[in-house]
Amino acid sequence: MILVIGATGMLGNEICRRLRKEDNPVRAMVRETSDPVKVNKLQELGVEIVRGDLRKSSTFKPVLRDVTTVITTASSMPFSYVPNENDPLLVDRNGMISLVDESRLAGVTRFIYTSFSGQIDLDFPLRNAKRAVEQNLQNNGMVYTILRPSCFMEAWLSPMVGFDAANAKVRLCGEGTKPLSYISLFDVAWFAVESLKNPYARNAVLELGGPEKLSQLDAVKIFEELSGKKFEIEHVPVEALSSQLQSAADPMEKSFAGLMLCVANGDPIDMRNTLGKFNIKLKSVRDFARSMVAVA
Ligand SMILES: NC(=O)c1ccc[n+]([C@@H]2O[C@H](COP(=O)([O-])OP(=O)(O)OC[C@H]3O[C@@H](n4cnc5c(N)ncnc54)[C@H](OP(=O)(O)O)[C@@H]3O)[C@@H](O)[C@H]2O)c1
């Protein structure tokens, strides 16, 4: 049995879909508060639903019964964040570490963990949680794969972060000139599932980017070209992001400032070595922009 934690999220849902398409037995741990529409969709895929919560290790026992493999994509940020209740410390760090520990005790042999790019390396709560879990997992004894994707294009080229292509208005982190390796979350899901079969993924940390290195401004140009519209561009200066990172008390705000600063600083990932071991044609920003412009 493969257990997916984070199955009601964007990436976890796509992983469940892929696993079920290949007829794998899949269980999802969902919360009492998870959106029932998303939970129903998982059930329609043939996913077994068990209630649990990363903050309550007492819920793990039934969730982990007969599980050989855990794939986790769960995070409190950004959609599930509740101050002092469901935050990076309680969920992304403490909850995930106790899940790793309890998984080994329950007989799980394979653990796939979704972290983020190793170049996201500033001191903020979400980054500190991700690295603490990675370390715990690497010392735990289960065969592990740590997925370290760069920015998802579906998130970082969307209105959620101020990239409003439909209205030709974007807000960029810093000057927008540093190279990034935007990756599609659908390709990250492919890597998660492929990691179960590919020997190169055993006890591996996979830095994952898209097929090209593009700056935020390069991405804007692609959208402008495909939509035929000139975009209005606003820049959030690096100094403003740095002072937000220093002064924010709220872990969500601090983590977002840290992430935006890392985007401003660039996150290029050389995929040549990985693509020699994994047979995938990665989605480009142009492919993604074409699909977004088509529906606008
Ligand atoms: N966005 C990016 O650019 C990017 C880049 C690199 C890595 N990542 C990582 O990729 C992963 C997946 O991202 P995503 O966009 O799919 O996330 P998402 O859509 O926000 O999904 C988060 C999931 O975590 C679950 N969750 C939250 N609190 C929980 C708790 N206390 N116990 C159990 N489950 C809980 C949510 O369940 P509910 O539905 O119940 O809230 C949801 O299923 C994350 O770990 C993220 O850090 C993202």
The ligand as a Gaussian input file, in Angstrom:
#p B3LYP/6-31G(d) Opt

LIG

0 1
 N        4.722000      25.961000      -4.995000
 C        5.987000      25.818000      -5.349000
 O        6.514000      26.556000      -6.194000
 C        6.826000      24.745000      -4.710000
 C        8.155000      24.619000      -5.094000
 C        8.934000      23.605000      -4.516000
 C        8.380000      22.756000      -3.567000
 N        7.078000      22.926000      -3.205000
 C        6.526000      21.982000      -2.202000
 O        5.636000      21.113000      -2.868000
 C        4.729000      20.554000      -1.912000
 C        3.335000      20.478000      -2.494000
 O        2.860000      21.757000      -2.799000
 P        1.314000      21.962000      -3.179000
 O        1.254000      23.210000      -3.973000
 O        0.722000      20.705000      -3.724000
 O        0.683000      22.227000      -1.721000
 P       -0.844000      22.502000      -1.345000
 O       -1.697000      22.475000      -2.568000
 O       -0.871000      23.713000      -0.474000
 O       -1.217000      21.211000      -0.469000
 C       -0.846000      21.107000       0.861000
 C       -1.381000      19.798000       1.410000
 O       -0.908000      19.647000       2.765000
 C       -2.006000      19.234000       3.559000
 N       -1.850000      19.624000       4.961000
 C       -1.739000      20.873000       5.485000
 N       -1.688000      20.818000       6.831000
 C       -1.744000      19.497000       7.164000
 C       -1.748000      18.784000       8.394000
 N       -1.707000      19.414000       9.576000
 N       -1.829000      17.432000       8.359000
 C       -1.909000      16.765000       7.164000
 N       -1.927000      17.382000       5.984000
 C       -1.850000      18.739000       5.970000
 C       -3.208000      19.939000       2.932000
 O       -4.388000      19.354000       3.397000
 P       -5.783000      20.193000       3.583000
 O       -6.437000      20.143000       2.215000
 O       -6.512000      19.444000       4.602000
 O       -5.409000      21.602000       3.992000
 C       -2.908000      19.699000       1.455000
 O       -3.298000      18.406000       1.080000
 C        4.878000      21.391000      -0.650000
 O        5.596000      20.648000       0.300000
 C        5.692000      22.601000      -1.116000
 O        6.495000      23.138000      -0.086000
 C        6.291000      23.871000      -3.750000

